[in-house]
Amino acid sequence: MQRDVVVVAASAGGIEALRTLLGNLPAGLRAAVLVVLHISPRAGSALPGILDRAGPLKSAAAQDGEPLLHGRVYVAPPDLHLLLDGENVRLSRGPRHNGHRPAADPLFMSAAAFAGSRTLAVVLSGTLDDGARGCAEVERRGGLVAVQDPEEAPFDGMPRAAVAATTRPMVSSVREIAQWIARECEGTASPPREIEVDRKLRHELDAFFSAGVPDPPPGRFSALSCPDCNGPLYEVASPPNGHYQCMVGHAWSMESMVDGQSEAVERAFWVAILRIEERLRLLTRMQGNAEERGQALVARRLRQQTERDRDALETLRHLQSRIGREAPAPVTHGDERR
């Protein structure tokens, strides 16, 4: 059987891995390659050109609705999810997954849903665990998974999470993964067939394809709130460890949820710090006015309040410095950071 849909995901440290992968694929590859790299929404459009020069396959920014063609590399644009919809490419500004848009899980899950066993999923260097749930879904529906050797990857979070989420991944160097892709895509072609998509996967994909009012996620209420929109989260059973999803479709693994909460907590601290600093400026002005008017008791009360607020501000700044999330170690290419 021919595998002719290759989905690839990378994050921090991933540009060089992507260049190596595409540089070792053959010119006549009988498959379409769809690539997601975690990049800033404000990133430029240089990535397709970088990947186009990496090897013989034509790489370009994906266009919404274009057909899948063998020997082509479709690159997710900044701030847009890249998805498979039947035999066409789709772009969506749907809800972020694991704090990212574009993200690996939506691409991998859409490939699992519409291409099934024709899918090859590849996870390269990156932090946290985006792509792990998508890999499990690809494997569950008959596709195959390859993972960059964590010992080779500059950042091993995504590779290790993908290995843990699957039962039979091919773990190897990027060059050997390229050779594996070429072998798997040499099989006998078979016509695309209709694949039944289960309810939970269909519900999640509908958040990208449909503009209608969403139904509640197929899970139980978790009493947690979404770091992106503050909406209620539902806990949904899914491989490998379940995930959280809100009404509008934001989805979080447990690991990315902790990371997202860290960002939300830090934002809340900065808002509180800003408000107390503004209050201190106002109290200082009021104290000066009271002293000018000879209102000693009022000035003393305001001075005491100012001292309490300064202590509170110092405490908040100390807590903020301790709770903020840890940044990944620096890499050699500035545009490879998450």
Salt bridges, closest charged atoms under 4 A:
ASP4 OD2 - HIS70 NE2 3.43
ASP4 OD1 - ARG118 NE 2.82
GLU16 OE1 - ARG19 NH1 3.48
ASP52 OD2 - LYS58 NZ 3.89
ASP64 OD1 - ARG90 NE 3.27
GLU66 OE1 - ARG72 NH2 3.85
ASP79 OD2 - ARG93 NH2 2.65
ASP79 OD1 - ARG101 NE 3.01
ASP85 OD2 - ARG90 NH1 2.91
GLU87 OE2 - ARG118 NH1 2.96
ASP130 OD2 - HIS38 NE2 2.69
GLU137 OE2 - ARG140 NH2 2.36
GLU151 OE2 - ARG160 NH2 3.19
ASP156 OD2 - ARG160 NE 2.71
GLU184 OE1 - ARG3 NE 3.80
ASP198 OD2 - ARG140 NH2 2.67
GLU204 OE2 - HIS97 NE2 3.47
GLU204 OE2 - ARG133 NH2 2.75
GLU204 OE1 - HIS243 NE2 3.57
ASP206 OD1 - ARG202 NH1 3.65
ASP228 OD1 - ARG96 NH2 2.26
ASP228 OD2 - HIS250 NE2 3.78
GLU235 OE1 - ARG220 NH2 3.00
ASP259 OD2 - ARG325 NH1 2.32
ASP259 OD2 - ARG338 NH2 3.92
GLU263 OE2 - ARG325 NH2 2.87
GLU277 OE2 - ARG317 NH2 2.58
GLU278 OE1 - ARG275 NH1 3.47
GLU291 OE2 - ARG303 NH2 3.26
ASP309 OD2 - ARG279 NE 2.40
GLU336 OE2 - HIS333 ND1 2.91
